[in-house]
Amino acid sequence: KTADGSIFVYDMADVERITKDADDTAPTGNARGGHRGLDFLLDVGYGVPTEGGKGFATAEIGLGKRFNKNFYFGIGSGAWVSVDGGKPLVPMTADFRAMFPVGRARVAPGGTFRLGYVFNTEGDKTFSVGSGRYRESFKVEMPNYFMLEIMPSVEIPLSSKVDFNVALGYMHLIPVGDGSDGMDGSGYFMSRVGFGFHKGAAKPMKPVRDRGFQWGIEGGTFDV
């Protein structure tokens, strides 16, 4: 198998000798090329508001393709839950990752850029003001959000099929919908840790060798 993924198969009778290069090591999670098949990502995180207030915890999954050792694109979803309870926010994201493996260790610093839409499952909230006969109630529609996230990250291969990911960065939410009137966008400092799962690198094909006995019948004529 060559570096560009092409596979060549030869009959053993045509092979003069077999040698092994000094750099012919088994590829780890950051192989020279992309991963076979799709990558499955699982991570948890925490967001801290930039202007005070309460944070929220996240749990997300992702599915995408690592096209080569440097670039990944995928989609993701999950749940964000505020520390004071309530119904979760549900994000739908498009994730672009750039990675730059360092030396033979294959540790890959890089960054993640995410765009998405966040659904608020809270619905309408009812608020009351005043008391007695002067008490009034009104409903406020909870908005959805556009999201933008930029996070420097580090990918650490644990094996040929599993990577460990750490990321720290910034996320901005922009409220949209009827319930967003008078609301400004909000920022969060984000931290995430998680694992990436993918197929191992393709193993080189072993030559086929004949085993056991071979029987044959021959015939012919000749002149003395």
Phi, psi and omega per residue, in radians:
K1 nan 2.200 -3.101
T2 -1.549 3.027 -3.077
A3 -1.101 -0.475 -3.130
D4 -1.545 0.109 3.068
G5 1.640 -0.045 3.128
S6 -1.292 2.497 -3.138
I7 -2.045 2.230 3.116
F8 -2.024 2.332 -3.118
V9 -2.059 2.263 -3.097
Y10 -2.179 2.625 2.996
D11 -1.282 2.430 -3.094
M12 -1.054 -0.483 3.137
A13 -1.169 -0.351 -3.134
D14 -1.630 -0.025 -3.098
V15 -1.638 2.119 3.131
E16 -1.424 -0.754 3.087
R17 -2.790 2.809 3.113
I18 -2.143 2.198 3.120
T19 -2.165 2.802 -3.132
K20 -2.119 2.153 3.114
D21 -1.210 2.690 3.140
A22 -1.138 -0.474 -3.089
D23 -1.703 0.222 -3.100
D24 -1.473 1.279 -3.136
T25 -1.826 2.763 3.132
A26 -1.202 2.223 -3.122
P27 -1.177 2.542 3.096
T28 -1.684 -2.789 -3.105
G29 -1.005 -0.603 3.081
N30 -1.676 1.293 -3.141
A31 -1.193 2.914 -3.120
R32 -1.046 -0.590 3.110
G33 -1.886 -2.781 3.108
G34 -1.389 3.042 3.100
H35 -1.419 2.614 3.035
R36 -1.249 2.417 3.105
G37 1.195 -2.630 -3.099
L38 -1.818 2.706 3.042
D39 -1.687 2.446 3.046
F40 -2.001 2.172 -3.071
L41 -1.998 2.482 3.103
L42 -2.430 2.131 -3.123
D43 -2.568 2.814 3.051
V44 -2.217 2.730 -3.109
G45 -2.773 -3.073 3.131
Y46 -2.609 2.421 3.134
G47 -2.039 2.306 3.134
V48 -1.998 2.154 -3.137
P49 -1.056 2.498 3.141
T50 -1.349 -0.297 -3.107
E51 -2.072 0.587 -3.137
G52 1.452 -3.126 -3.089
G53 1.722 -2.976 -3.074
K54 -1.737 2.556 -3.123
G55 -1.564 -3.007 3.113
F56 -2.582 2.650 3.100
A57 -1.733 2.615 -3.117
T58 -2.203 2.596 2.973
A59 -2.434 2.116 -3.020
E60 -2.405 2.721 3.022
I61 -2.184 2.689 3.134
G62 -2.494 2.682 3.104
L63 -2.439 2.234 -3.094
G64 -2.876 -2.942 -3.076
K65 -2.263 2.253 2.997
R66 -1.667 1.858 -3.005
F67 -1.302 -0.576 3.066
N68 -2.687 -2.965 -3.058
K69 -1.205 -0.205 -3.031
N70 -1.934 -0.402 -2.967
F71 -2.296 2.400 3.109
Y72 -2.338 2.458 3.019
F73 -2.389 2.376 -3.139
G74 -2.805 -3.048 3.096
I75 -2.170 2.759 -3.109
G76 -2.620 2.861 3.070
S77 -2.763 3.087 -3.135
G78 2.872 -2.534 -3.121
A79 -2.552 2.393 3.026
W80 -2.016 2.216 -3.067
V81 -2.164 2.206 3.107
S82 -1.182 2.620 -3.124
V83 -1.190 -0.335 3.113
D84 -1.669 0.290 3.070
G85 1.540 -2.757 -3.077
G86 1.601 3.030 -3.122
K87 -1.365 2.637 -3.034
P88 -1.361 2.776 2.885
L89 -1.574 2.515 -3.101
V90 -2.082 1.906 -3.136
P91 -1.551 2.609 2.932
M92 -2.191 2.051 -2.956
T93 -2.224 2.703 2.932
A94 -1.950 2.150 -2.971
D95 -2.015 2.220 3.050
F96 -2.087 2.220 -3.119
R97 -2.180 2.414 3.030
A98 -2.076 2.313 -3.079
M99 -2.314 2.569 -3.099
F100 -2.347 1.521 -3.108
P101 -0.966 2.468 -3.106
V102 -1.913 1.991 3.023
G103 0.995 -2.772 -3.099
R104 -1.326 -0.290 3.118
A105 -1.183 -0.397 3.095
R106 1.160 0.112 3.008
V107 -1.088 2.342 -2.972
A108 -2.188 1.704 2.940
P109 -1.227 2.719 -3.130
G110 3.125 -2.544 -3.118
G111 -2.817 2.770 3.134
T112 -2.151 2.338 3.063
F113 -2.098 2.184 -3.063
R114 -2.246 2.377 2.979
L115 -2.141 2.521 3.141
G116 -2.974 -3.133 3.096
Y117 -2.202 2.334 -3.054
V118 -1.994 2.131 3.140
F119 -1.587 2.279 3.093
N120 -1.644 2.007 -3.103
T121 -1.544 0.078 -3.074
E122 -1.195 -0.525 -3.078
G123 1.320 -2.680 3.136
D124 -1.491 2.543 3.045
K125 -1.967 2.456 3.128
T126 -1.821 2.243 3.129
F127 -2.094 2.609 3.133
S128 -2.217 2.493 3.073
V129 -2.295 2.675 -3.135
G130 1.380 -3.013 -3.132
S131 -2.621 2.829 3.122
G132 1.045 -2.415 -3.121
R133 -1.278 -0.151 3.097
Y134 -1.684 0.109 -3.130
R135 -1.355 2.312 3.127
E136 -2.239 2.535 3.114
S137 -2.093 2.563 3.093
F138 -2.593 2.688 -3.111
K139 -1.834 2.496 3.081
V140 -2.177 2.195 3.110
E141 -1.362 2.234 3.120
M142 -1.343 2.242 -3.037
P143 -1.383 2.782 2.872
N144 -1.557 3.125 -3.046
Y145 -2.472 2.531 2.775
F146 -1.508 2.529 -3.140
M147 -2.250 2.571 3.045
L148 -2.377 2.265 -3.084
E149 -2.405 2.323 3.073
I150 -2.232 2.140 -3.038
M151 -2.451 2.025 2.908
P152 -1.079 2.535 -3.039
S153 -2.555 2.908 3.048
V154 -2.379 2.278 3.079
E155 -1.907 2.222 -3.104
I156 -2.095 1.956 3.137
P157 -1.229 2.237 3.081
L158 -1.667 -0.471 3.092
S159 -2.813 -3.025 3.131
S160 -1.248 -0.178 -3.086
K161 -2.170 -0.120 -3.043
V162 -2.337 2.323 3.058
D163 -2.125 2.618 3.042
F164 -1.905 2.305 -3.050
N165 -2.121 2.401 3.058
V166 -2.264 2.345 -3.115
A167 -2.531 2.481 3.063
L168 -2.350 2.411 -3.133
G169 -3.107 -2.670 -3.022
Y170 -2.261 2.448 3.068
M171 -2.240 2.438 3.105
H172 -2.150 2.320 3.125
L173 -1.968 2.312 3.126
I174 -2.043 1.994 -3.107
P175 -1.184 2.486 3.105
V176 -2.380 2.791 3.120
G177 1.810 3.104 -3.089
D178 -1.113 -0.486 -3.104
G179 -1.494 0.122 -3.067
S180 -1.672 -0.006 -3.114
D181 -1.022 2.216 3.100
G182 1.393 0.030 -3.125
M183 -1.742 2.397 3.087
D184 -1.691 2.850 3.059
G185 -1.181 2.805 -3.127
S186 -2.291 2.568 -3.133
G187 -1.987 2.695 -3.122
Y188 -2.487 2.458 2.917
F189 -1.496 2.169 -3.030
M190 -1.979 2.526 2.980
S191 -2.324 2.418 -3.125
R192 -2.448 2.512 2.978
V193 -2.357 2.591 -3.136
G194 -3.082 -3.029 -3.088
F195 -2.226 2.542 3.015
G196 -1.993 2.352 -3.113
F197 -2.116 2.380 -3.114
H198 -2.719 2.943 3.093
K199 -1.218 2.601 3.081
G200 -1.222 2.877 3.123
A201 -1.096 2.585 3.141
A202 -1.112 2.326 3.116
K203 -1.453 2.505 3.121
P204 -1.112 2.549 -3.133
M205 -1.273 2.335 3.100
K206 -1.458 2.485 3.110
P207 -1.163 2.522 3.127
V208 -1.510 2.234 -3.133
R209 -2.079 2.502 3.083
D210 -1.312 2.422 3.110
R211 -2.246 2.647 3.107
G212 1.519 -2.723 -3.055
F213 -1.862 2.720 3.075
Q214 -2.205 2.273 -3.123
W215 -1.961 2.556 3.115
G216 -2.659 2.771 3.084
I217 -2.170 2.238 3.138
E218 -2.172 2.721 3.092
G219 -2.676 2.865 3.132
G220 3.020 -3.122 3.107
T221 -2.263 2.724 3.064
F222 -2.668 2.733 3.098
D223 -1.833 2.471 3.096
V224 -1.575 nan nan
